Amino acid sequence: MGVINWLLNLLKDPRSAIAGWIAMGLGPTYAFIFLIIFVETGVVFMPFLPGDSLLFAAGVFAHDPSSGLKLDVLLPIVWLAPIVGDQSNYFIGHFFGRAIVRSGRVRSLTPERIARTENLIDKWGPLAVVLGRFLPFIRTFMPFISGISGMKWRRFTPFSVLGGLVWSTVFTLLGFFFGGIPAVQEHFELVVIFILVISVLPTVIGLIRARFGRKGKETEADEKEETEEAVNRME
């Protein structure tokens, strides 16, 4: 229960979590930030960790000199964490991915979703790795499935590095430059919710389109079958 409550508090208010870490010392604070970003990216079982909002909150603290967090120290840490995490998840997928999917332990990784993601990778190539970095859950599954799909490591890695650098820099600097605005300080929880909604929205839209698109195709197929049966009866 202690770990669950800790995770829930982190999801709800990453600013308070970071404030607690700072009270323990700057070393543990940087270590926790690195660890959470790494685990969200590098462990396929942990896609729910709040990478976007944590980076934003860390940037807010880096803006405040009294916090002790330094932007020139924070940035290399948040650059390295997703890059190393992607490598970890890629090789987990490459060596153990099929067995993990067959085991059913990651329920969201169904064979159908694996197939659709592989088709996405086939269509967009490594660009899907960059775009997926900005989508919660997908940024966790993308390197894993890239490893399963047989995407070459030398092809995956440059786009993984690019996506990790851009994503971590954007969200950290957003917090750094906008964190000092009084309205952001007063309504920080709402800002975090807004970030989460904006991050998740493309995934939700994609799922809705896929669902209704599939229903539309099924309806067209049924209508076509009914038409063919009617024609056959007339003959």
Stockholm file with secondary structure:
# STOCKHOLM 1.0

chainA/1-235         MGVINWLLNLLKDPRSAIAGWIAMGLGPTYAFIFLIIFVETGVVFMPFLPGDSLLFAAGVFAHDPSSGLKLDVLLPIVWLAPIVGDQSNYFIGHFFGRAIVRSGRVRSLTPERIARTENLIDKWGPLAVVLGRFLPFIRTFMPFISGISGMKWRRFTPFSVLGGLVWSTVFTLLGFFFGGIPAVQEHFELVVIFILVISVLPTVIGLIRARFGRKGKETEADEKEETEEAVNRME
#=GR chainA/1-235 SS CHHHHHHHHHHHCHHHHHHHHHHHCHHHHHHHHHHHHHHHHHCTTCTTSCHHHHHHHHHHHHHCGGGCCCHHHHHHHHHHHHHHHHHHHHHHHHHHHHHHHHHTCSTTCCHHHHHHHHHHHHHHTTHHHHHHTTSTTHHHHHHHHHHHHTCCHHHHHHHHHHHHHHHHHHHHHHHHHHTTSHHHHHTHHHHHHHHHHHHHHHHHHHHHHHHHHHHHHHHHHHHHHHHHHHHHHHC
#=GC SS_cons         CHHHHHHHHHHHCHHHHHHHHHHHCHHHHHHHHHHHHHHHHHCTTCTTSCHHHHHHHHHHHHHCGGGCCCHHHHHHHHHHHHHHHHHHHHHHHHHHHHHHHHHTCSTTCCHHHHHHHHHHHHHHTTHHHHHHTTSTTHHHHHHHHHHHHTCCHHHHHHHHHHHHHHHHHHHHHHHHHHTTSHHHHHTHHHHHHHHHHHHHHHHHHHHHHHHHHHHHHHHHHHHHHHHHHHHHHHC
//
